[in-house]
Amino acid sequence: MICSILISCNQKKVNLLTDSNNVDKVQLIRNENDSLILKWKSDSLGCKHLRTIEMGNQIFDKYINEGKLNDTVDVKLIFGNPNKRTLLDDGKIDFTYYIQMCCDNNVYLEECDYSLVSIIFDGRNNKVVFSPAVM
């Protein structure tokens, strides 16, 4: 049973990468060669303090608000894998990205103040909201 689950998940991943629509989106991002995206992704935990709320907002506006990309797969292509993914009670999906974290040896310290960006999808995955927060 476990083997079949792993195989089916792996096949789905391959299909996502070979689907012509996703290939076009990946090409769009590569063609942009966006320095903000590269900088964002180079600070995956927010420990380097390269990510900012303003940077996340600029990337979101450029790719999501302009309608170039619009679902969970698209957001992962742009922002990378979220630091935290939460399924909310109302069926919405919350992708959380840490920024300006307090870290020790590239591990964030929970007792410090930090900032984050949430990208929230409605249950039908057709509306995306950008929501910054300082904790």
PyMOL commands that set and color helices and strands:
alter all, ss='L'
color gray80, all
select helices_A, chain A and resi 2-18+20-32+35-41+53-65+72-79
alter helices_A, ss='H'
color red, helices_A
select strands_A, chain A and resi 84-87+93-99+103-104+107-108+115-121+128-134
alter strands_A, ss='S'
color yellow, strands_A
deselect
rebuild
show_as cartoon
